[in-house]
Amino acid sequence: MRLRKRYIVFESTGKKSVSDVQKSLIFLRREQVSKLGFRLVFYDERSQRGLVRCGHLDLEKVKEDMSRSGNFRILGVSGTIKGAKRKFLAKG
């Protein structure tokens, strides 16, 4: 079966730099989701919002783990980067 990608749009809680977000995600990846194709795609320090990519089969687990960590608030999910940016990251 082909692994389909999903893009989770999140907002970090508190003021975080790109390296802080990466460290938090690396901890999650080490703990639970090492083989899922899980990675940070985009993060904007001004808006404190970003995108994480994961596989479609592990979407719910990744969302749950990100929310449970207390460092992130999930804004939504999309199948493409373009759709995720348009729906959740557009200025408006």
HTML snippet that shows the backbone in 3Dmol.js (N, CA, C, O; Angstrom):
<script src="https://3Dmol.org/build/3Dmol-min.js"></script>
<div id="view" style="width:600px;height:400px;position:relative"></div>
<script>
const pdb = `
ATOM      1  N   MET A   1       0.845  -1.181   0.000  1.00  0.00           N
ATOM      2  CA  MET A   1       0.000   0.000   0.000  1.00  0.00           C
ATOM      3  C   MET A   1       0.894   1.251   0.000  1.00  0.00           C
ATOM      4  O   MET A   1       1.915   1.308   0.687  1.00  0.00           O
ATOM      5  N   ARG A   2       0.494   2.206  -0.760  1.00  0.00           N
ATOM      6  CA  ARG A   2       1.235   3.451  -0.879  1.00  0.00           C
ATOM      7  C   ARG A   2       0.949   4.353   0.319  1.00  0.00           C
ATOM      8  O   ARG A   2      -0.200   4.506   0.733  1.00  0.00           O
ATOM      9  N   LEU A   3       1.995   4.941   0.864  1.00  0.00           N
ATOM     10  CA  LEU A   3       1.846   5.861   1.983  1.00  0.00           C
ATOM     11  C   LEU A   3       1.426   7.230   1.451  1.00  0.00           C
ATOM     12  O   LEU A   3       2.167   7.869   0.704  1.00  0.00           O
ATOM     13  N   ARG A   4       0.248   7.666   1.835  1.00  0.00           N
ATOM     14  CA  ARG A   4      -0.221   8.993   1.429  1.00  0.00           C
ATOM     15  C   ARG A   4       0.161   9.980   2.510  1.00  0.00           C
ATOM     16  O   ARG A   4       0.097   9.674   3.701  1.00  0.00           O
ATOM     17  N   LYS A   5       0.554  11.151   2.091  1.00  0.00           N
ATOM     18  CA  LYS A   5       1.017  12.175   3.035  1.00  0.00           C
ATOM     19  C   LYS A   5      -0.145  13.027   3.516  1.00  0.00           C
ATOM     20  O   LYS A   5      -1.092  13.294   2.776  1.00  0.00           O
ATOM     21  N   ARG A   6      -0.055  13.442   4.759  1.00  0.00           N
ATOM     22  CA  ARG A   6      -0.988  14.402   5.335  1.00  0.00           C
ATOM     23  C   ARG A   6      -0.172  15.506   5.981  1.00  0.00           C
ATOM     24  O   ARG A   6       0.907  15.271   6.523  1.00  0.00           O
ATOM     25  N   TYR A   7      -0.701  16.694   5.913  1.00  0.00           N
ATOM     26  CA  TYR A   7      -0.023  17.864   6.459  1.00  0.00           C
ATOM     27  C   TYR A   7      -0.865  18.421   7.599  1.00  0.00           C
ATOM     28  O   TYR A   7      -2.004  18.845   7.400  1.00  0.00           O
ATOM     29  N   ILE A   8      -0.290  18.413   8.789  1.00  0.00           N
ATOM     30  CA  ILE A   8      -0.962  18.898   9.985  1.00  0.00           C
ATOM     31  C   ILE A   8      -0.535  20.338  10.206  1.00  0.00           C
ATOM     32  O   ILE A   8       0.655  20.637  10.308  1.00  0.00           O
ATOM     33  N   VAL A   9      -1.514  21.224  10.280  1.00  0.00           N
ATOM     34  CA  VAL A   9      -1.249  22.635  10.549  1.00  0.00           C
ATOM     35  C   VAL A   9      -1.373  22.823  12.050  1.00  0.00           C
ATOM     36  O   VAL A   9      -2.368  22.423  12.653  1.00  0.00           O
ATOM     37  N   PHE A  10      -0.364  23.428  12.650  1.00  0.00           N
ATOM     38  CA  PHE A  10      -0.364  23.604  14.097  1.00  0.00           C
ATOM     39  C   PHE A  10       0.012  25.023  14.480  1.00  0.00           C
ATOM     40  O   PHE A  10       0.548  25.787  13.676  1.00  0.00           O
ATOM     41  N   GLU A  11      -0.279  25.350  15.710  1.00  0.00           N
ATOM     42  CA  GLU A  11       0.125  26.616  16.315  1.00  0.00           C
ATOM     43  C   GLU A  11       0.857  26.259  17.595  1.00  0.00           C
ATOM     44  O   GLU A  11       0.364  25.464  18.395  1.00  0.00           O
ATOM     45  N   SER A  12       2.033  26.843  17.794  1.00  0.00           N
ATOM     46  CA  SER A  12       2.775  26.531  19.010  1.00  0.00           C
ATOM     47  C   SER A  12       2.237  27.369  20.168  1.00  0.00           C
ATOM     48  O   SER A  12       1.795  28.504  19.991  1.00  0.00           O
ATOM     49  N   THR A  13       2.290  26.780  21.340  1.00  0.00           N
ATOM     50  CA  THR A  13       1.863  27.500  22.533  1.00  0.00           C
ATOM     51  C   THR A  13       3.074  28.235  23.075  1.00  0.00           C
ATOM     52  O   THR A  13       4.129  27.633  23.276  1.00  0.00           O
ATOM     53  N   GLY A  14       2.936  29.505  23.307  1.00  0.00           N
ATOM     54  CA  GLY A  14       4.072  30.304  23.752  1.00  0.00           C
ATOM     55  C   GLY A  14       4.959  30.698  22.596  1.00  0.00           C
ATOM     56  O   GLY A  14       4.789  30.214  21.477  1.00  0.00           O
ATOM     57  N   LYS A  15       5.903  31.575  22.863  1.00  0.00           N
ATOM     58  CA  LYS A  15       6.836  32.065  21.858  1.00  0.00           C
ATOM     59  C   LYS A  15       7.940  31.045  21.658  1.00  0.00           C
ATOM     60  O   LYS A  15       8.721  30.792  22.575  1.00  0.00           O
ATOM     61  N   LYS A  16       8.017  30.452  20.472  1.00  0.00           N
ATOM     62  CA  LYS A  16       9.027  29.442  20.184  1.00  0.00           C
ATOM     63  C   LYS A  16       9.745  29.770  18.880  1.00  0.00           C
ATOM     64  O   LYS A  16       9.155  30.284  17.930  1.00  0.00           O
ATOM     65  N   SER A  17      11.029  29.457  18.869  1.00  0.00           N
ATOM     66  CA  SER A  17      11.814  29.613  17.645  1.00  0.00           C
ATOM     67  C   SER A  17      11.707  28.319  16.839  1.00  0.00           C
ATOM     68  O   SER A  17      11.150  27.326  17.308  1.00  0.00           O
ATOM     69  N   VAL A  18      12.241  28.346  15.640  1.00  0.00           N
ATOM     70  CA  VAL A  18      12.227  27.156  14.782  1.00  0.00           C
ATOM     71  C   VAL A  18      12.962  26.011  15.472  1.00  0.00           C
ATOM     72  O   VAL A  18      12.509  24.867  15.428  1.00  0.00           O
ATOM     73  N   SER A  19      14.086  26.312  16.106  1.00  0.00           N
ATOM     74  CA  SER A  19      14.852  25.241  16.760  1.00  0.00           C
ATOM     75  C   SER A  19      14.091  24.657  17.949  1.00  0.00           C
ATOM     76  O   SER A  19      14.185  23.456  18.201  1.00  0.00           O
ATOM     77  N   ASP A  20      13.339  25.478  18.682  1.00  0.00           N
ATOM     78  CA  ASP A  20      12.520  24.956  19.787  1.00  0.00           C
ATOM     79  C   ASP A  20      11.458  23.990  19.268  1.00  0.00           C
ATOM     80  O   ASP A  20      11.237  22.927  19.849  1.00  0.00           O
ATOM     81  N   VAL A  21      10.808  24.364  18.182  1.00  0.00           N
ATOM     82  CA  VAL A  21       9.779  23.509  17.588  1.00  0.00           C
ATOM     83  C   VAL A  21      10.406  22.212  17.089  1.00  0.00           C
ATOM     84  O   VAL A  21       9.850  21.134  17.300  1.00  0.00           O
ATOM     85  N   GLN A  22      11.553  22.305  16.431  1.00  0.00           N
ATOM     86  CA  GLN A  22      12.226  21.105  15.937  1.00  0.00           C
ATOM     87  C   GLN A  22      12.602  20.175  17.087  1.00  0.00           C
ATOM     88  O   GLN A  22      12.452  18.959  16.970  1.00  0.00           O
ATOM     89  N   LYS A  23      13.086  20.729  18.190  1.00  0.00           N
ATOM     90  CA  LYS A  23      13.447  19.903  19.346  1.00  0.00           C
ATOM     91  C   LYS A  23      12.223  19.186  19.903  1.00  0.00           C
ATOM     92  O   LYS A  23      12.299  18.006  20.246  1.00  0.00           O
ATOM     93  N   SER A  24      11.102  19.884  19.996  1.00  0.00           N
ATOM     94  CA  SER A  24       9.869  19.262  20.488  1.00  0.00           C
ATOM     95  C   SER A  24       9.419  18.138  19.570  1.00  0.00           C
ATOM     96  O   SER A  24       8.990  17.082  20.035  1.00  0.00           O
ATOM     97  N   LEU A  25       9.516  18.369  18.260  1.00  0.00           N
ATOM     98  CA  LEU A  25       9.098  17.349  17.289  1.00  0.00           C
ATOM     99  C   LEU A  25      10.062  16.165  17.268  1.00  0.00           C
ATOM    100  O   LEU A  25       9.639  15.024  17.088  1.00  0.00           O
ATOM    101  N   ILE A  26      11.347  16.431  17.450  1.00  0.00           N
ATOM    102  CA  ILE A  26      12.327  15.344  17.499  1.00  0.00           C
ATOM    103  C   ILE A  26      12.034  14.440  18.689  1.00  0.00           C
ATOM    104  O   ILE A  26      12.138  13.218  18.584  1.00  0.00           O
ATOM    105  N   PHE A  27      11.667  15.040  19.823  1.00  0.00           N
ATOM    106  CA  PHE A  27      11.308  14.249  20.994  1.00  0.00           C
ATOM    107  C   PHE A  27      10.106  13.359  20.689  1.00  0.00           C
ATOM    108  O   PHE A  27      10.116  12.175  21.028  1.00  0.00           O
ATOM    109  N   LEU A  28       9.081  13.906  20.058  1.00  0.00           N
ATOM    110  CA  LEU A  28       7.901  13.112  19.680  1.00  0.00           C
ATOM    111  C   LEU A  28       8.283  11.991  18.727  1.00  0.00           C
ATOM    112  O   LEU A  28       7.833  10.855  18.876  1.00  0.00           O
ATOM    113  N   ARG A  29       9.110  12.316  17.754  1.00  0.00           N
ATOM    114  CA  ARG A  29       9.511  11.329  16.749  1.00  0.00           C
ATOM    115  C   ARG A  29      10.280  10.189  17.413  1.00  0.00           C
ATOM    116  O   ARG A  29      10.066   9.022  17.086  1.00  0.00           O
ATOM    117  N   ARG A  30      11.171  10.522  18.342  1.00  0.00           N
ATOM    118  CA  ARG A  30      11.941   9.512  19.037  1.00  0.00           C
ATOM    119  C   ARG A  30      11.050   8.619  19.894  1.00  0.00           C
ATOM    120  O   ARG A  30      11.241   7.405  19.968  1.00  0.00           O
ATOM    121  N   GLU A  31      10.080   9.249  20.532  1.00  0.00           N
ATOM    122  CA  GLU A  31       9.203   8.519  21.439  1.00  0.00           C
ATOM    123  C   GLU A  31       8.261   7.568  20.710  1.00  0.00           C
ATOM    124  O   GLU A  31       8.131   6.411  21.109  1.00  0.00           O
ATOM    125  N   GLN A  32       7.607   8.029  19.660  1.00  0.00           N
ATOM    126  CA  GLN A  32       6.479   7.289  19.111  1.00  0.00           C
ATOM    127  C   GLN A  32       6.565   7.012  17.617  1.00  0.00           C
ATOM    128  O   GLN A  32       6.241   5.907  17.181  1.00  0.00           O
ATOM    129  N   VAL A  33       6.982   7.965  16.844  1.00  0.00           N
ATOM    130  CA  VAL A  33       6.696   7.926  15.412  1.00  0.00           C
ATOM    131  C   VAL A  33       7.959   7.968  14.555  1.00  0.00           C
ATOM    132  O   VAL A  33       8.062   8.775  13.632  1.00  0.00           O
ATOM    133  N   SER A  34       8.911   7.102  14.863  1.00  0.00           N
ATOM    134  CA  SER A  34      10.208   7.177  14.197  1.00  0.00           C
ATOM    135  C   SER A  34      10.157   6.800  12.723  1.00  0.00           C
ATOM    136  O   SER A  34      10.967   7.305  11.946  1.00  0.00           O
ATOM    137  N   LYS A  35       9.251   5.945  12.312  1.00  0.00           N
ATOM    138  CA  LYS A  35       9.271   5.463  10.928  1.00  0.00           C
ATOM    139  C   LYS A  35       8.109   5.988  10.090  1.00  0.00           C
ATOM    140  O   LYS A  35       7.756   5.371   9.085  1.00  0.00           O
ATOM    141  N   LEU A  36       7.518   7.091  10.472  1.00  0.00           N
ATOM    142  CA  LEU A  36       6.291   7.538   9.844  1.00  0.00           C
ATOM    143  C   LEU A  36       6.474   8.586   8.752  1.00  0.00           C
ATOM    144  O   LEU A  36       5.488   9.052   8.181  1.00  0.00           O
ATOM    145  N   GLY A  37       7.704   8.963   8.451  1.00  0.00           N
ATOM    146  CA  GLY A  37       7.898  10.050   7.507  1.00  0.00           C
ATOM    147  C   GLY A  37       7.462  11.362   8.119  1.00  0.00           C
ATOM    148  O   GLY A  37       6.975  12.255   7.426  1.00  0.00           O
ATOM    149  N   PHE A  38       7.638  11.471   9.405  1.00  0.00           N
ATOM    150  CA  PHE A  38       7.173  12.593  10.214  1.00  0.00           C
ATOM    151  C   PHE A  38       8.258  13.658  10.227  1.00  0.00           C
ATOM    152  O   PHE A  38       9.377  13.406  10.674  1.00  0.00           O
ATOM    153  N   ARG A  39       7.921  14.872   9.728  1.00  0.00           N
ATOM    154  CA  ARG A  39       8.938  15.931   9.738  1.00  0.00           C
ATOM    155  C   ARG A  39       8.292  17.305   9.670  1.00  0.00           C
ATOM    156  O   ARG A  39       7.152  17.457   9.232  1.00  0.00           O
ATOM    157  N   LEU A  40       9.047  18.298  10.114  1.00  0.00           N
ATOM    158  CA  LEU A  40       8.616  19.684  10.044  1.00  0.00           C
ATOM    159  C   LEU A  40       8.834  20.180   8.623  1.00  0.00           C
ATOM    160  O   LEU A  40       9.937  20.076   8.086  1.00  0.00           O
ATOM    161  N   VAL A  41       7.792  20.715   8.019  1.00  0.00           N
ATOM    162  CA  VAL A  41       7.870  21.206   6.649  1.00  0.00           C
ATOM    163  C   VAL A  41       8.072  22.713   6.635  1.00  0.00           C
ATOM    164  O   VAL A  41       8.860  23.234   5.846  1.00  0.00           O
ATOM    165  N   PHE A  42       7.359  23.410   7.509  1.00  0.00           N
ATOM    166  CA  PHE A  42       7.339  24.870   7.477  1.00  0.00           C
ATOM    167  C   PHE A  42       7.003  25.377   8.872  1.00  0.00           C
ATOM    168  O   PHE A  42       6.185  24.782   9.573  1.00  0.00           O
ATOM    169  N   TYR A  43       7.641  26.487   9.277  1.00  0.00           N
ATOM    170  CA  TYR A  43       7.288  27.125  10.540  1.00  0.00           C
ATOM    171  C   TYR A  43       7.573  28.621  10.436  1.00  0.00           C
ATOM    172  O   TYR A  43       8.660  29.026  10.024  1.00  0.00           O
ATOM    173  N   ASP A  44       6.596  29.432  10.810  1.00  0.00           N
ATOM    174  CA  ASP A  44       6.735  30.882  10.777  1.00  0.00           C
ATOM    175  C   ASP A  44       6.788  31.385  12.217  1.00  0.00           C
ATOM    176  O   ASP A  44       5.817  31.251  12.962  1.00  0.00           O
ATOM    177  N   GLU A  45       7.915  31.960  12.604  1.00  0.00           N
ATOM    178  CA  GLU A  45       8.093  32.419  13.986  1.00  0.00           C
ATOM    179  C   GLU A  45       7.172  33.582  14.343  1.00  0.00           C
ATOM    180  O   GLU A  45       6.776  33.717  15.501  1.00  0.00           O
ATOM    181  N   ARG A  46       6.827  34.422  13.372  1.00  0.00           N
ATOM    182  CA  ARG A  46       5.948  35.565  13.676  1.00  0.00           C
ATOM    183  C   ARG A  46       4.547  35.117  14.057  1.00  0.00           C
ATOM    184  O   ARG A  46       3.994  35.582  15.054  1.00  0.00           O
ATOM    185  N   SER A  47       3.974  34.221  13.276  1.00  0.00           N
ATOM    186  CA  SER A  47       2.609  33.765  13.547  1.00  0.00           C
ATOM    187  C   SER A  47       2.572  32.566  14.487  1.00  0.00           C
ATOM    188  O   SER A  47       1.509  32.207  14.992  1.00  0.00           O
ATOM    189  N   GLN A  48       3.742  31.938  14.726  1.00  0.00           N
ATOM    190  CA  GLN A  48       3.851  30.746  15.571  1.00  0.00           C
ATOM    191  C   GLN A  48       3.055  29.573  15.001  1.00  0.00           C
ATOM    192  O   GLN A  48       2.556  28.734  15.751  1.00  0.00           O
ATOM    193  N   ARG A  49       2.937  29.517  13.676  1.00  0.00           N
ATOM    194  CA  ARG A  49       2.211  28.441  12.997  1.00  0.00           C
ATOM    195  C   ARG A  49       3.128  27.700  12.044  1.00  0.00           C
ATOM    196  O   ARG A  49       4.094  28.259  11.525  1.00  0.00           O
ATOM    197  N   GLY A  50       2.808  26.422  11.818  1.00  0.00           N
ATOM    198  CA  GLY A  50       3.629  25.639  10.926  1.00  0.00           C
ATOM    199  C   GLY A  50       2.922  24.410  10.413  1.00  0.00           C
ATOM    200  O   GLY A  50       1.750  24.171  10.703  1.00  0.00           O
ATOM    201  N   LEU A  51       3.677  23.620   9.626  1.00  0.00           N
ATOM    202  CA  LEU A  51       3.177  22.390   9.006  1.00  0.00           C
ATOM    203  C   LEU A  51       4.087  21.227   9.378  1.00  0.00           C
ATOM    204  O   LEU A  51       5.311  21.358   9.400  1.00  0.00           O
ATOM    205  N   VAL A  52       3.469  20.089   9.670  1.00  0.00           N
ATOM    206  CA  VAL A  52       4.189  18.849   9.909  1.00  0.00           C
ATOM    207  C   VAL A  52       3.634  17.821   8.942  1.00  0.00           C
ATOM    208  O   VAL A  52       2.421  17.741   8.747  1.00  0.00           O
ATOM    209  N   ARG A  53       4.516  17.029   8.331  1.00  0.00           N
ATOM    210  CA  ARG A  53       4.085  15.972   7.414  1.00  0.00           C
ATOM    211  C   ARG A  53       4.129  14.628   8.122  1.00  0.00           C
ATOM    212  O   ARG A  53       5.053  14.341   8.883  1.00  0.00           O
ATOM    213  N   CYS A  54       3.115  13.808   7.861  1.00  0.00           N
ATOM    214  CA  CYS A  54       3.112  12.434   8.365  1.00  0.00           C
ATOM    215  C   CYS A  54       2.344  11.561   7.388  1.00  0.00           C
ATOM    216  O   CYS A  54       1.759  12.070   6.432  1.00  0.00           O
ATOM    217  N   GLY A  55       2.340  10.263   7.614  1.00  0.00           N
ATOM    218  CA  GLY A  55       1.596   9.324   6.776  1.00  0.00           C
ATOM    219  C   GLY A  55       0.126   9.293   7.165  1.00  0.00           C
ATOM    220  O   GLY A  55      -0.224   9.583   8.309  1.00  0.00           O
ATOM    221  N   HIS A  56      -0.733   8.942   6.216  1.00  0.00           N
ATOM    222  CA  HIS A  56      -2.168   8.966   6.476  1.00  0.00           C
ATOM    223  C   HIS A  56      -2.607   7.936   7.515  1.00  0.00           C
ATOM    224  O   HIS A  56      -3.591   8.157   8.220  1.00  0.00           O
ATOM    225  N   LEU A  57      -1.897   6.826   7.620  1.00  0.00           N
ATOM    226  CA  LEU A  57      -2.272   5.800   8.585  1.00  0.00           C
ATOM    227  C   LEU A  57      -1.984   6.213  10.023  1.00  0.00           C
ATOM    228  O   LEU A  57      -2.607   5.703  10.955  1.00  0.00           O
ATOM    229  N   ASP A  58      -1.048   7.128  10.202  1.00  0.00           N
ATOM    230  CA  ASP A  58      -0.621   7.525  11.536  1.00  0.00           C
ATOM    231  C   ASP A  58      -1.095   8.924  11.923  1.00  0.00           C
ATOM    232  O   ASP A  58      -0.662   9.476  12.935  1.00  0.00           O
ATOM    233  N   LEU A  59      -1.971   9.480  11.125  1.00  0.00           N
ATOM    234  CA  LEU A  59      -2.427  10.852  11.342  1.00  0.00           C
ATOM    235  C   LEU A  59      -3.014  11.058  12.733  1.00  0.00           C
ATOM    236  O   LEU A  59      -2.619  11.987  13.437  1.00  0.00           O
ATOM    237  N   GLU A  60      -3.938  10.217  13.133  1.00  0.00           N
ATOM    238  CA  GLU A  60      -4.602  10.401  14.426  1.00  0.00           C
ATOM    239  C   GLU A  60      -3.615  10.286  15.585  1.00  0.00           C
ATOM    240  O   GLU A  60      -3.699  11.045  16.550  1.00  0.00           O
ATOM    241  N   LYS A  61      -2.683   9.342  15.494  1.00  0.00           N
ATOM    242  CA  LYS A  61      -1.690   9.171  16.555  1.00  0.00           C
ATOM    243  C   LYS A  61      -0.785  10.396  16.662  1.00  0.00           C
ATOM    244  O   LYS A  61      -0.497  10.861  17.765  1.00  0.00           O
ATOM    245  N   VAL A  62      -0.343  10.911  15.538  1.00  0.00           N
ATOM    246  CA  VAL A  62       0.531  12.086  15.545  1.00  0.00           C
ATOM    247  C   VAL A  62      -0.216  13.295  16.104  1.00  0.00           C
ATOM    248  O   VAL A  62       0.331  14.042  16.915  1.00  0.00           O
ATOM    249  N   LYS A  63      -1.464  13.490  15.671  1.00  0.00           N
ATOM    250  CA  LYS A  63      -2.262  14.614  16.185  1.00  0.00           C
ATOM    251  C   LYS A  63      -2.443  14.498  17.698  1.00  0.00           C
ATOM    252  O   LYS A  63      -2.301  15.480  18.426  1.00  0.00           O
ATOM    253  N   GLU A  64      -2.753  13.306  18.156  1.00  0.00           N
ATOM    254  CA  GLU A  64      -2.961  13.080  19.585  1.00  0.00           C
ATOM    255  C   GLU A  64      -1.673  13.355  20.369  1.00  0.00           C
ATOM    256  O   GLU A  64      -1.704  14.012  21.409  1.00  0.00           O
ATOM    257  N   ASP A  65      -0.548  12.852  19.868  1.00  0.00           N
ATOM    258  CA  ASP A  65       0.721  13.052  20.560  1.00  0.00           C
ATOM    259  C   ASP A  65       1.140  14.518  20.573  1.00  0.00           C
ATOM    260  O   ASP A  65       1.668  15.006  21.571  1.00  0.00           O
ATOM    261  N   MET A  66       0.904  15.220  19.463  1.00  0.00           N
ATOM    262  CA  MET A  66       1.245  16.645  19.423  1.00  0.00           C
ATOM    263  C   MET A  66       0.386  17.431  20.398  1.00  0.00           C
ATOM    264  O   MET A  66       0.890  18.301  21.107  1.00  0.00           O
ATOM    265  N   SER A  67      -0.898  17.135  20.441  1.00  0.00           N
ATOM    266  CA  SER A  67      -1.808  17.836  21.345  1.00  0.00           C
ATOM    267  C   SER A  67      -1.486  17.521  22.801  1.00  0.00           C
ATOM    268  O   SER A  67      -1.496  18.409  23.653  1.00  0.00           O
ATOM    269  N   ARG A  68      -1.203  16.265  23.075  1.00  0.00           N
ATOM    270  CA  ARG A  68      -0.923  15.832  24.441  1.00  0.00           C
ATOM    271  C   ARG A  68       0.369  16.442  24.988  1.00  0.00           C
ATOM    272  O   ARG A  68       0.503  16.638  26.196  1.00  0.00           O
ATOM    273  N   SER A  69       1.323  16.741  24.096  1.00  0.00           N
ATOM    274  CA  SER A  69       2.605  17.290  24.550  1.00  0.00           C
ATOM    275  C   SER A  69       2.439  18.656  25.201  1.00  0.00           C
ATOM    276  O   SER A  69       3.277  19.068  26.003  1.00  0.00           O
ATOM    277  N   GLY A  70       1.360  19.362  24.861  1.00  0.00           N
ATOM    278  CA  GLY A  70       1.135  20.688  25.424  1.00  0.00           C
ATOM    279  C   GLY A  70       1.883  21.796  24.715  1.00  0.00           C
ATOM    280  O   GLY A  70       1.727  22.966  25.063  1.00  0.00           O
ATOM    281  N   ASN A  71       2.695  21.450  23.724  1.00  0.00           N
ATOM    282  CA  ASN A  71       3.470  22.449  22.990  1.00  0.00           C
ATOM    283  C   ASN A  71       2.767  22.936  21.734  1.00  0.00           C
ATOM    284  O   ASN A  71       3.151  23.955  21.160  1.00  0.00           O
ATOM    285  N   PHE A  72       1.729  22.206  21.301  1.00  0.00           N
ATOM    286  CA  PHE A  72       1.092  22.504  20.027  1.00  0.00           C
ATOM    287  C   PHE A  72      -0.426  22.461  20.136  1.00  0.00           C
ATOM    288  O   PHE A  72      -0.991  21.723  20.942  1.00  0.00           O
ATOM    289  N   ARG A  73      -1.068  23.272  19.301  1.00  0.00           N
ATOM    290  CA  ARG A  73      -2.518  23.237  19.135  1.00  0.00           C
ATOM    291  C   ARG A  73      -2.768  22.959  17.662  1.00  0.00           C
ATOM    292  O   ARG A  73      -2.291  23.698  16.801  1.00  0.00           O
ATOM    293  N   ILE A  74      -3.517  21.894  17.363  1.00  0.00           N
ATOM    294  CA  ILE A  74      -3.782  21.489  15.986  1.00  0.00           C
ATOM    295  C   ILE A  74      -4.875  22.375  15.396  1.00  0.00           C
ATOM    296  O   ILE A  74      -5.950  22.519  15.978  1.00  0.00           O
ATOM    297  N   LEU A  75      -4.591  22.968  14.233  1.00  0.00           N
ATOM    298  CA  LEU A  75      -5.553  23.838  13.550  1.00  0.00           C
ATOM    299  C   LEU A  75      -6.319  23.101  12.460  1.00  0.00           C
ATOM    300  O   LEU A  75      -7.468  23.437  12.175  1.00  0.00           O
ATOM    301  N   GLY A  76      -5.694  22.104  11.851  1.00  0.00           N
ATOM    302  CA  GLY A  76      -6.366  21.358  10.795  1.00  0.00           C
ATOM    303  C   GLY A  76      -5.418  20.436  10.063  1.00  0.00           C
ATOM    304  O   GLY A  76      -4.223  20.385  10.356  1.00  0.00           O
ATOM    305  N   VAL A  77      -5.973  19.701   9.095  1.00  0.00           N
ATOM    306  CA  VAL A  77      -5.210  18.725   8.317  1.00  0.00           C
ATOM    307  C   VAL A  77      -5.573  18.874   6.853  1.00  0.00           C
ATOM    308  O   VAL A  77      -6.721  19.165   6.516  1.00  0.00           O
ATOM    309  N   SER A  78      -4.584  18.673   5.979  1.00  0.00           N
ATOM    310  CA  SER A  78      -4.813  18.731   4.547  1.00  0.00           C
ATOM    311  C   SER A  78      -3.980  17.658   3.861  1.00  0.00           C
ATOM    312  O   SER A  78      -3.026  17.136   4.437  1.00  0.00           O
ATOM    313  N   GLY A  79      -4.345  17.339   2.641  1.00  0.00           N
ATOM    314  CA  GLY A  79      -3.603  16.363   1.853  1.00  0.00           C
ATOM    315  C   GLY A  79      -2.473  16.963   1.041  1.00  0.00           C
ATOM    316  O   GLY A  79      -1.625  16.236   0.523  1.00  0.00           O
ATOM    317  N   THR A  80      -2.452  18.295   0.923  1.00  0.00           N
ATOM    318  CA  THR A  80      -1.392  18.975   0.169  1.00  0.00           C
ATOM    319  C   THR A  80      -0.892  20.191   0.944  1.00  0.00           C
ATOM    320  O   THR A  80      -1.613  20.762   1.762  1.00  0.00           O
ATOM    321  N   ILE A  81       0.331  20.568   0.677  1.00  0.00           N
ATOM    322  CA  ILE A  81       0.896  21.762   1.313  1.00  0.00           C
ATOM    323  C   ILE A  81       0.127  22.997   0.857  1.00  0.00           C
ATOM    324  O   ILE A  81      -0.194  23.870   1.663  1.00  0.00           O
ATOM    325  N   LYS A  82      -0.161  23.064  -0.428  1.00  0.00           N
ATOM    326  CA  LYS A  82      -0.883  24.211  -0.980  1.00  0.00           C
ATOM    327  C   LYS A  82      -2.247  24.377  -0.307  1.00  0.00           C
ATOM    328  O   LYS A  82      -2.621  25.489   0.066  1.00  0.00           O
ATOM    329  N   GLY A  83      -2.985  23.288  -0.152  1.00  0.00           N
ATOM    330  CA  GLY A  83      -4.292  23.332   0.499  1.00  0.00           C
ATOM    331  C   GLY A  83      -4.183  23.736   1.960  1.00  0.00           C
ATOM    332  O   GLY A  83      -5.001  24.511   2.456  1.00  0.00           O
ATOM    333  N   ALA A  84      -3.189  23.222   2.640  1.00  0.00           N
ATOM    334  CA  ALA A  84      -3.004  23.548   4.050  1.00  0.00           C
ATOM    335  C   ALA A  84      -2.711  25.037   4.226  1.00  0.00           C
ATOM    336  O   ALA A  84      -3.276  25.689   5.105  1.00  0.00           O
ATOM    337  N   LYS A  85      -1.833  25.565   3.391  1.00  0.00           N
ATOM    338  CA  LYS A  85      -1.516  26.994   3.473  1.00  0.00           C
ATOM    339  C   LYS A  85      -2.720  27.846   3.130  1.00  0.00           C
ATOM    340  O   LYS A  85      -2.969  28.864   3.776  1.00  0.00           O
ATOM    341  N   ARG A  86      -3.466  27.440   2.123  1.00  0.00           N
ATOM    342  CA  ARG A  86      -4.641  28.218   1.699  1.00  0.00           C
ATOM    343  C   ARG A  86      -5.724  28.232   2.794  1.00  0.00           C
ATOM    344  O   ARG A  86      -6.297  29.279   3.094  1.00  0.00           O
ATOM    345  N   LYS A  87      -5.991  27.071   3.376  1.00  0.00           N
ATOM    346  CA  LYS A  87      -7.077  26.973   4.361  1.00  0.00           C
ATOM    347  C   LYS A  87      -6.711  27.527   5.733  1.00  0.00           C
ATOM    348  O   LYS A  87      -7.531  28.189   6.370  1.00  0.00           O
ATOM    349  N   PHE A  88      -5.492  27.264   6.196  1.00  0.00           N
ATOM    350  CA  PHE A  88      -5.175  27.529   7.593  1.00  0.00           C
ATOM    351  C   PHE A  88      -4.112  28.590   7.826  1.00  0.00           C
ATOM    352  O   PHE A  88      -4.029  29.143   8.923  1.00  0.00           O
ATOM    353  N   LEU A  89      -3.300  28.886   6.823  1.00  0.00           N
ATOM    354  CA  LEU A  89      -2.191  29.814   7.037  1.00  0.00           C
ATOM    355  C   LEU A  89      -2.327  31.101   6.254  1.00  0.00           C
ATOM    356  O   LEU A  89      -1.472  31.980   6.362  1.00  0.00           O
ATOM    357  N   ALA A  90      -3.378  31.231   5.472  1.00  0.00           N
ATOM    358  CA  ALA A  90      -3.571  32.449   4.659  1.00  0.00           C
ATOM    359  C   ALA A  90      -3.825  33.641   5.571  1.00  0.00           C
ATOM    360  O   ALA A  90      -4.515  33.543   6.586  1.00  0.00           O
ATOM    361  N   LYS A  91      -3.255  34.748   5.184  1.00  0.00           N
ATOM    362  CA  LYS A  91      -3.502  35.984   5.934  1.00  0.00           C
ATOM    363  C   LYS A  91      -4.877  36.501   5.553  1.00  0.00           C
ATOM    364  O   LYS A  91      -5.255  36.522   4.382  1.00  0.00           O
ATOM    365  N   GLY A  92      -5.607  36.914   6.563  1.00  0.00           N
ATOM    366  CA  GLY A  92      -6.920  37.393   6.185  1.00  0.00           C
ATOM    367  C   GLY A  92      -7.733  37.842   7.285  1.00  0.00           C
ATOM    368  O   GLY A  92      -8.869  38.270   7.078  1.00  0.00           O
TER     369      GLY A  92
END
`;
const viewer = $3Dmol.createViewer("view");
viewer.addModel(pdb, "pdb");
viewer.setStyle({}, {cartoon: {color: "spectrum"}});
viewer.zoomTo();
viewer.render();
</script>
